[in-house]
Amino acid sequence: MEKISAITALVALAHESRLDIFRLLMQAGPEGLPAGRIGERLGLPATTLSFHLSQLKHADLVTFRREGRSLIYSAAYPVMNALLAYLTENCCKGEAASCCITAVETSCQTERVP
């Protein structure tokens, strides 16, 4: 990950609502959640939610797909893993394993990331 991409992702996550949205999508797993359900769960009006999802999409932290009339949003696990790797690449003199840092599982269907 390039520095500018890391900064863009961190800026996107540096807002209470966007962080809540992203954490909710991380918990939802790869199947994601419809936009309406995200708004209901977090108590966000549709226009506010749309703005925040747009910011997260701009930072490549979320993806979406259309199912009928619904937009289903999912966390972009590879981007989050790249951000974590970027932030920790020099941890413990370049040995991140010594710091007990692990990447987010992208193929886990049953376990959820808090």
C-alpha positions, 0 to 999 in steps of 0.5 A: 500500500502506498502512503497516500492510500493509507492516509486516505483510508485513515482519514475515512475511518477518522469519523465516528459514523464511518468507523461504526459503519466499517466495524459493522461491515467487518462483523457482517462478514463477506456477505455484507449488509444492505444499505437500509439495514446499516442505516437502521442498525446505526440510526443513520438517515439515508442521506447521511449514510449515503455520504459516509458510504461514499467516503468509505468507497472512495478510500476503497474500504468498502465494496458494493453489489446490487441485488434487485433494488438493494445495494449490499455493502461489504468491508474490503478485507484485502484493503484493510489487510494492506493498511494493517500491513503498511502500519506494522511493516516496521513493527518490532524491527521488521518482525511483525510476528513478534508483535502478535499482529495478525491480518484479518481473515478474508475467507472466514465465513463463520468467525466474525471480526469484532 
